[in-house]
Amino acid sequence: MKLKAVERLTAVPQLISLNDVEVKDAILDCKKNFDAAKDVESIGSGAKLFQLDTPSGGYFFVMETSSREIHYLVRYKQVELSSKLNLPSGSSACRQVLVWRTTNSGYATGVAAKVFWKYLFHQYKVLVSDSQQSEKGKAFWQYQVQKAFETEHTVRLVNTNDWSFIELSSEAELNELAPKVWGLPDWFRRMVIVIY
């Protein structure tokens, strides 16, 4: 599956608060286009995981089947990376540009990591952190980096201004570099984590 929109990758994780309007718009987009969504798998006995492609990107979302209430969603986009990174040939890159879940839903438990590894990583082979993340997004990425090390994937910290990078070898190394990766000033938007 190819997405129609390919985002030019220009930046990395600046810490932000989640935008409630953006979340509401994404939920409405999924509900409005529900008939075009593909049923991916059942989540427990009362919900399903769906995938939806739109001209502006794709979604995975968990919807409770009886109420049609959305409990989790991720919007993702294919991105272009510089050839300076020497990524595996034939791979394309993807970034999650919005991740949200209800706080009290058992249906959303564990879905974010499943979508990250089982669906997005499997399809694209290269996942890139977004230019802005909430504190929960930062924690999610730190956990996925830990899983990447455990499964012997390559993890790089990339400066998108000049495409220089540091290949990370451990979670301790990422923790040591964290003050250079995440922060409040706009400068941090240039730093991204790449897993492949």
N, C-alpha and C positions, 0 to 999 in steps of 0.2 A: 504494500500500500504506500503510495506516495502522496504527501500533502501538497496542496497547491501553493501554499505560502511558505517561503523559505526566508527565514530571518537572517539578516547579516549580523554576525556576532561581533559586538563592539565593546562589551563591558562585563563586570562581576558583582559579588555579594555586598551590597550596601544594606545595612540593617534598616528595616522599615516596619511599620505596623500594617497588618492586613487591611486592605481597602474593602469595606463592607459593600460599597456600591458595585465594585468590580465582581465581588462574589455573587451578589444578587443578579447581576447581568449574566454571569456565566450559568447560574442555575436556570434562569429564564431561557437562555440559548439552548441548553440541553432539553428542557421541557418542550420548547417550541419545535425543535427538530427531532423529537423523540422517534417519530416514525422512520427516520433514516438511520437510527442507531442499531448497532449489531449486538445481539445478546451474546456475551462472552462466557459467563459462568454464573452459577448460583452462589449466593453468599448466605449461608445458613438456610433456613427453610422459608424465609419470608422476603428475601431481597435478591437482586441480580446485579451483576457488574455488566455495564454496557460500554461500547466504544462508539464514538461519533466523530466523523470527519466533517469539517466545515471549511469554507474557503480561507478562513483566518487561522486555521490550526485544527487540532484534534482534542477530544476529551475522552477520558474514562470517567464513568460515574457509577455510583451505587444507588439504586432506587429501590425503595420498599415497594413490593408488588401490590399490596392492598391499598395503600394510601397514595402511592406515586410520589412520595416524599423523597428528595435526594438527601443522602446521608454523607456522601463523600464525592468530591470531584477533583480532577486534575486536568488543567488545560496544558497542552504541550505543543511545541513547534519544532520543525526541522530547522537546523542552523548550519551555516557554512563556517568551516574552520580553515585557517591558513594551512597551506601545504608545508609551511615551516615546521609544523608539529609532527610531520612524518607518521601519520596515523595509518592503521592497516588499510590497504587498498580495498575498495569495494564497500567500505563502511560509510555510513552517513551519521550525522550527529543530531541529537535531540536535546531539548531543554524543557523542563517543566516551568511554565510561566505563572501558574497559579495552582496552589494546592489548598484545599479546604475540607474540613469534616465537621460534622456536628460533634459537640462535646460529650453527649450522653448516649451515643449509639453503639450498640454491640456490632451492628452491621459494618461499621467503618474500621473496626479493630484489625490491624495487620494488613489492611488493603493497600496502603500507600507503598509499603515495601514490596508487596506482591506485584503491583503495577510497575514499579520501578524496575525490578529484576526480571520478572516472568514475561512482561509484555513489552515495555519500552526498550530495555537493554537487549532483549532477544531480537527485537525488530531492527534497532538502529546500530547496535554494537558499540556506540559511543554516547555517553550521557554527559551533559555539561550543566553546571549549576547556573542559576539565573543571576542577573545583575543585581537584583534586590531580593532580600529574603527577610522573613520575620524571624524572631528568636526561635520559634518552633521549626521553621525551615532550616535554620542553621543547625539545630540539634539533629534534624532528620539527615542532613547531608553528612554531618560528622559520623553518624551511625552507619550510613551507606559506605562511607570511605573505610570504616573499620571492617565492614563485610567484604569490601573489595580486596583489602589486604588479606583477609582470611581465605578468600577464594583465588588469590594470586592474580588479580587483575592489575593493570597499570593505573596509577593515580598520578596526575600532574597538577601542579598549581601553575596557572598560565596568566601572564600579563598580556591582555589583548591589545595594548598600545603598540607593542613591538613583537608580540608572539614569542617572547622569551618564556622559558618554563623551568620549573624545578620538578624533577621526578621524585616523588615522595616514596619512602621505603617503610614508613611505620606510622601508626597513629600518634606516637609520641612526637614525631617530626611535625605532623600537622598541628598538634596542640602547641608546639613551640612557635610555629609560624602563624597561628590563629590571629594575633594582633595585626598581621599584615594582610590577612584575608578578609576579615569581617570588621566593619566599623560603621559609624554614622555618617561621616563626610562622603560627599559624592565621589571622591577619589577612589573609594573601594569598588565602584562599579566596574573598574577595569580588570579586577582579579577574578578568575573563575577556576573552578575545579573541574577537571576532565577525568572521567573513568572510562577505560576501555579494556 
